[in-house]
């Protein structure tokens, strides 16, 4: 038996992805994948579904230009928020700044700028796959025949129907 669990492998892939993505996000938007991933908890139930952090604008310091290592200055967090919920979010700015700063562990944000725009793409409604017939249906039945768990078998049948239903032939 393999000593590496699938869960650990998934974590390693996400860690690699974060290491690749974080520098790009930090340069372009001043934001990290950890903030994006934790946004639902930071924003709370009232705003998790209608808002997302977009960027953090850090102020330029005169000491950076002179090559000195000066102190940290908090930045401005830009948050995208949908429709009228932006007004309610603006009333919660103080609490949200505290939550974000608590997440970072230091006073990283001094102000929030709210941009009113759609956050989540509209849900696309997909048609259910058409039922399989003939050889494709028999092939799918053969593939799932040895599966003992009813829930797993049903899930695999749905997946198989969607895949085989595209062109009726299994890809090999």
C-alpha positions in Angstrom: 0.0 0.0 0.0 1.2 3.5 -0.8 2.3 5.4 2.3 1.3 8.7 0.8 -2.4 9.5 1.2 -4.3 11.2 -1.6 -5.2 14.0 0.8 -1.5 14.8 1.4 -0.9 14.8 -2.4 -3.7 17.3 -2.9 -2.2 19.5 -0.2 1.2 19.3 -1.9 -0.4 20.4 -5.2 -2.2 23.3 -3.6 1.0 24.3 -1.8 2.9 24.3 -5.1 0.1 26.3 -6.8 0.1 28.8 -4.0 3.9 29.3 -4.2 3.5 29.9 -7.9 0.5 32.2 -7.7 1.3 34.2 -4.5 4.2 36.1 -6.0 2.2 37.1 -9.0 -0.8 38.2 -6.9 1.5 40.1 -4.5 3.2 42.0 -7.4 0.0 42.7 -9.3 -2.6 43.1 -6.6 -0.7 43.1 -3.3 -2.8 40.2 -2.1 -2.2 36.6 -1.2 -4.1 33.4 -1.9 -4.4 32.9 1.8 -6.5 36.1 2.1 -8.6 35.0 -0.9 -9.1 31.5 0.6 -10.1 32.8 4.0 -12.3 35.6 2.7 -15.6 33.8 3.6 -14.5 33.6 7.3 -13.2 37.2 7.3 -16.2 38.7 5.6 -18.7 36.7 7.6 -21.9 35.1 6.5 -23.5 38.4 5.7 -20.9 39.4 3.0 -19.0 36.2 2.0 -21.3 35.5 -1.0 -21.4 39.1 -2.4 -17.9 40.4 -1.9 -14.3 39.5 -2.6 -11.0 41.3 -2.0 -9.4 42.6 -5.2 -6.2 44.3 -4.3 -4.2 46.0 -1.6 -2.6 49.3 -2.4 0.4 49.8 -0.2 1.7 53.4 0.1 5.1 54.3 -1.2 7.5 55.5 1.5 10.2 58.0 1.1 12.5 55.7 2.9 12.1 53.1 0.1 13.3 55.6 -2.4 16.4 56.4 -0.3 17.1 52.6 0.2 16.4 52.6 3.9 14.4 50.0 5.7 11.5 52.1 7.2 8.5 51.0 9.2 5.3 49.4 7.8 2.5 51.7 6.7 -1.0 50.2 6.3 -2.6 50.0 2.9 -6.0 50.4 1.2 -7.9 47.2 0.6 -10.2 47.3 -2.5 -13.2 45.0 -2.2 -15.6 44.2 -5.0 -19.2 44.0 -3.8 -22.5 43.3 -5.6 -25.3 45.7 -5.9 -27.0 47.3 -2.9 -25.1 45.1 -0.5 -22.1 47.5 -1.0 -24.0 50.1 1.1 -24.3 47.6 4.0 -20.7 46.6 3.6 -19.6 50.3 3.9 -21.4 50.5 7.2 -19.3 47.5 8.5 -15.9 48.9 7.3 -14.5 49.3 10.8 -15.3 45.7 11.8 -14.0 44.4 8.5 -10.7 46.3 8.8 -10.3 44.8 12.3 -11.0 41.3 10.9 -8.5 41.7 8.1 -5.8 43.1 10.4 -6.5 40.2 12.8 -6.0 37.8 9.9 -2.7 39.3 9.0 -1.6 39.7 12.6 -0.6 43.3 12.2 -2.3 46.5 11.1 -2.0 45.9 7.4 -5.1 47.8 6.3 -6.1 51.4 7.3 -8.9 51.9 4.8 -11.3 49.9 2.6 -12.4 51.0 -0.8 -15.6 49.4 -2.1 -16.1 48.9 -5.8 -19.7 48.0 -6.8 -19.6 45.2 -9.4 -20.7 41.6 -9.9 -18.6 39.2 -7.9 -19.8 35.7 -8.9 -20.5 34.8 -12.5 -24.1 33.9 -13.2 -24.7 30.2 -12.8 -25.0 28.4 -16.1 -27.8 26.0 -16.2 -26.7 22.8 -17.8 -29.0 20.3 -19.4 -28.9 16.9 -17.9 -27.1 14.4 -20.2 -29.4 12.3 -22.3 -29.7 8.7 -21.2 -27.4 6.2 -22.9 -28.7 3.5 -25.2 -27.3 0.5 -27.0 -23.6 -0.3 -26.8 -22.7 2.8 -24.7 -25.3 1.8 -22.0 -24.0 -1.8 -21.9 -20.4 -0.6 -21.7 -21.2 1.6 -18.8 -23.1 -1.2 -17.0 -20.0 -3.4 -17.4 -17.7 -0.8 -16.0 -19.7 -0.2 -12.8 -20.8 -3.8 -12.3 -18.2 -4.6 -9.6 -18.9 -1.5 -7.5 -20.5 -2.4 -4.2 -21.5 1.0 -2.7 -24.9 2.2 -4.1 -24.0 5.9 -3.8 -20.6 5.4 -5.5 -22.2 3.3 -8.2 -24.9 5.9 -8.9 -22.3 8.7 -9.0 -20.1 6.8 -11.4 -23.1 6.1 -13.6 -23.9 9.8 -13.7 -20.3 10.6 -14.6 -20.2 7.8 -17.2 -23.5 9.0 -18.8 -22.1 12.5 -19.1 -18.9 11.4 -20.6 -20.1 8.7 -22.9 -23.2 10.7 -23.8 -21.2 13.3 -25.6 -20.4 11.1 -28.6 -21.6 7.7 -27.5 -18.2 6.2 -27.7 -15.7 5.7 -24.8 -12.4 7.5 -25.3 -9.4 5.2 -25.2 
